[in-house]
Amino acid sequence: MNFELSEELQGLQAVVRKLSQDKIKPRARAIDATGEYPQDIFDEFKKADLLGLCIPEEYGGSGAGILGLTIAIEEVTKYSNVLGLMLLLTRLPTGPIMIAGSDEQKQRYLPGIASGEQRAAFCLSEPGNGSDVAGMQSRVVPDPEVPGGYLLSGTKCWISGGMQADWFVVFAKTGDPSNRSHHEIGCFIVDGDQAGVSRPRVDAKMGVRGIDTADIVFDEVRIAPRQVVHGGFSLIMQSLNAMRPVVAARGIGLAEGALMYATEYVKARPAFTKTIADFQGIQWEIAKAATEIEAARLLTYRAAWMADRGEFTKEHVPLLSMCKYYASEMAVKVSGLCVQLLGAAGYMEDHPMEQFYRDARQLTIVEGTSQIQLGLIGKGVIHHDLWWD
Ligand SMILES: Cc1cc2nc3c(=O)[nH]c(=O)nc-3n(C[C@H](O)[C@H](O)[C@H](O)COP(=O)(O)OP(=O)(O)OC[C@H]3O[C@@H](n4cnc5c(N)ncnc54)[C@H](O)[C@@H]3O)c2cc1C
């Protein structure tokens, strides 16, 4: 067993760490304050060739895989969670195409993401159902004019990057929407400029500001046969399973960033003729937080390594879900502690703690809530998917 990152990954980590310190750290608060899309940082990512980390070289990416993306996101989210999301969005909508798309679909949609010429979004959630995927109401019906084609209708909501997306991966029922059969769900690629696509509203959000979440409405959008990805419910699940470490990385980086900041603060803050850091009660809290961050990193790096080996099918779910569950809950806990360590200063906008805390709250909800992850882990334990002999 080798716990050391490869030379390539260490190099990537160093490059992203420097870019994060030089370009992201000074911008993070302003991006949150204005909520404006940080095109300047997108351009920096593009220049540094970071938009194709998880895309294979044959489709224009760098082939660093899920582990490479995980490591990059950990560095970026030490300072800005929304910019971690920007990198995450290079994998979330491309995942179903990489897993189940045809070579033609891969050639058509992946190089543009890797080069930064295009952006994409993943449309699964709907106003009436988030966790309950089988309850979705969006549907396709056969296109009477195009054999093998469909007409897609439905409303998707909370779609990250939906306003910037050049194309969408959309999931919809292929039969009666009231039928909960897993076999009647399909996956479709929709170009953002197609007739019938609209983006009528964006959400006002608690955190992760700078990349909007949006409603995306599909009104009888024409789906050509080339836009159909062969896969349904299990493709959704496999795509999300492979993403668990990528979301977890946002929690790890956030907790590291918060603890780095809070630790320097308590070392400098005088109290009772010492500094806050001199008190054992404070040191123990810092020690517990650091231990939990390391535990989350180990779970996450292993899950990323597994995902890169193609181990994101059902039997691998518990280990993948554990990293997302643990890292996102840990991020909420550690960022909450860090607010406390700064006292009143932690509550004020003069310091980034309140932003870390607001941003962390998203992570236990997106891409499968903590409760959904626990359900998946629990099922795996009951089925002896873990260490039973
Ligand atoms: C900032 C942000 C960005 C997002 N980006 C995207 C995106 O890009 N694409 C996309 O498709 N979606 C996106 N989402 C939506 C996200 O995936 C859903 O919010 C999530 O899946 C949960 O669905 P829900 O909000 O409808 O909660 P619900 O499913 O209504 O659940 C509400 C509560 O009930 C709990 N619950 C539900 N079912 C169970 C159960 N069986 N057992 C125990 N507890 C349960 C949940 O854990 C939760 O606490 C985003 C959400 C946010 C907040």
PDBQT file of the ligand as one rigid body, heavy atoms in Angstrom, charges set to zero:
ROOT
HETATM    1  C1  LIG A 401     -26.660  24.908  -4.055  1.00  0.00    +0.000 C 
HETATM    2  C2  LIG A 401     -27.292  23.716  -4.693  1.00  0.00    +0.000 A 
HETATM    3  C3  LIG A 401     -26.879  23.305  -5.947  1.00  0.00    +0.000 A 
HETATM    4  C4  LIG A 401     -27.518  22.221  -6.577  1.00  0.00    +0.000 A 
HETATM    5  N1  LIG A 401     -27.117  21.858  -7.833  1.00  0.00    +0.000 NA
HETATM    6  C5  LIG A 401     -27.803  20.875  -8.493  1.00  0.00    +0.000 A 
HETATM    7  C6  LIG A 401     -27.500  20.530  -9.851  1.00  0.00    +0.000 A 
HETATM    8  O1  LIG A 401     -26.548  21.067 -10.445  1.00  0.00    +0.000 OA
HETATM    9  N2  LIG A 401     -28.244  19.593 -10.470  1.00  0.00    +0.000 N 
HETATM   10  C7  LIG A 401     -29.278  18.970  -9.854  1.00  0.00    +0.000 A 
HETATM   11  O2  LIG A 401     -29.906  18.125 -10.480  1.00  0.00    +0.000 OA
HETATM   12  N3  LIG A 401     -29.600  19.265  -8.569  1.00  0.00    +0.000 NA
HETATM   13  C8  LIG A 401     -28.895  20.204  -7.877  1.00  0.00    +0.000 A 
HETATM   14  N4  LIG A 401     -29.206  20.522  -6.570  1.00  0.00    +0.000 N 
HETATM   15  C9  LIG A 401     -30.323  19.838  -5.932  1.00  0.00    +0.000 C 
HETATM   16  C10 LIG A 401     -29.857  18.776  -4.933  1.00  0.00    +0.000 C 
HETATM   17  O3  LIG A 401     -29.293  17.684  -5.605  1.00  0.00    +0.000 OA
HETATM   18  C11 LIG A 401     -31.074  18.388  -4.100  1.00  0.00    +0.000 C 
HETATM   19  O4  LIG A 401     -31.343  19.495  -3.264  1.00  0.00    +0.000 OA
HETATM   20  C12 LIG A 401     -30.849  17.163  -3.253  1.00  0.00    +0.000 C 
HETATM   21  O5  LIG A 401     -30.798  16.015  -4.064  1.00  0.00    +0.000 OA
HETATM   22  C13 LIG A 401     -31.964  16.963  -2.223  1.00  0.00    +0.000 C 
HETATM   23  O6  LIG A 401     -33.219  17.070  -2.800  1.00  0.00    +0.000 OA
HETATM   24  P1  LIG A 401     -34.310  18.085  -2.181  1.00  0.00    +0.000 P 
HETATM   25  O7  LIG A 401     -33.656  19.379  -1.970  1.00  0.00    +0.000 OA
HETATM   26  O8  LIG A 401     -35.520  18.004  -3.027  1.00  0.00    +0.000 OA
HETATM   27  O9  LIG A 401     -34.635  17.487  -0.740  1.00  0.00    +0.000 OA
HETATM   28  P2  LIG A 401     -35.761  16.435  -0.392  1.00  0.00    +0.000 P 
HETATM   29  O10 LIG A 401     -35.566  15.232  -1.233  1.00  0.00    +0.000 OA
HETATM   30  O11 LIG A 401     -37.086  17.117  -0.431  1.00  0.00    +0.000 OA
HETATM   31  O12 LIG A 401     -35.395  16.099   1.109  1.00  0.00    +0.000 OA
HETATM   32  C14 LIG A 401     -35.680  16.990   2.197  1.00  0.00    +0.000 C 
HETATM   33  C15 LIG A 401     -35.075  16.393   3.456  1.00  0.00    +0.000 C 
HETATM   34  O13 LIG A 401     -35.594  15.083   3.677  1.00  0.00    +0.000 OA
HETATM   35  C16 LIG A 401     -34.548  14.136   3.760  1.00  0.00    +0.000 C 
HETATM   36  N5  LIG A 401     -34.959  12.886   3.122  1.00  0.00    +0.000 N 
HETATM   37  C17 LIG A 401     -35.459  12.712   1.863  1.00  0.00    +0.000 A 
HETATM   38  N6  LIG A 401     -35.651  11.413   1.616  1.00  0.00    +0.000 NA
HETATM   39  C18 LIG A 401     -35.260  10.751   2.737  1.00  0.00    +0.000 A 
HETATM   40  C19 LIG A 401     -35.212   9.363   3.107  1.00  0.00    +0.000 A 
HETATM   41  N7  LIG A 401     -35.563   8.401   2.253  1.00  0.00    +0.000 N 
HETATM   42  N8  LIG A 401     -34.767   9.047   4.353  1.00  0.00    +0.000 NA
HETATM   43  C20 LIG A 401     -34.368  10.020   5.217  1.00  0.00    +0.000 A 
HETATM   44  N9  LIG A 401     -34.390  11.335   4.925  1.00  0.00    +0.000 NA
HETATM   45  C21 LIG A 401     -34.813  11.689   3.698  1.00  0.00    +0.000 A 
HETATM   46  C22 LIG A 401     -33.385  14.756   2.992  1.00  0.00    +0.000 C 
HETATM   47  O14 LIG A 401     -32.150  14.219   3.437  1.00  0.00    +0.000 OA
HETATM   48  C23 LIG A 401     -33.542  16.223   3.347  1.00  0.00    +0.000 C 
HETATM   49  O15 LIG A 401     -32.944  16.466   4.592  1.00  0.00    +0.000 OA
HETATM   50  C24 LIG A 401     -28.561  21.548  -5.906  1.00  0.00    +0.000 A 
HETATM   51  C25 LIG A 401     -28.931  21.951  -4.621  1.00  0.00    +0.000 A 
HETATM   52  C26 LIG A 401     -28.301  23.009  -4.014  1.00  0.00    +0.000 A 
HETATM   53  C27 LIG A 401     -28.723  23.405  -2.628  1.00  0.00    +0.000 C 
ENDROOT
TORSDOF 0
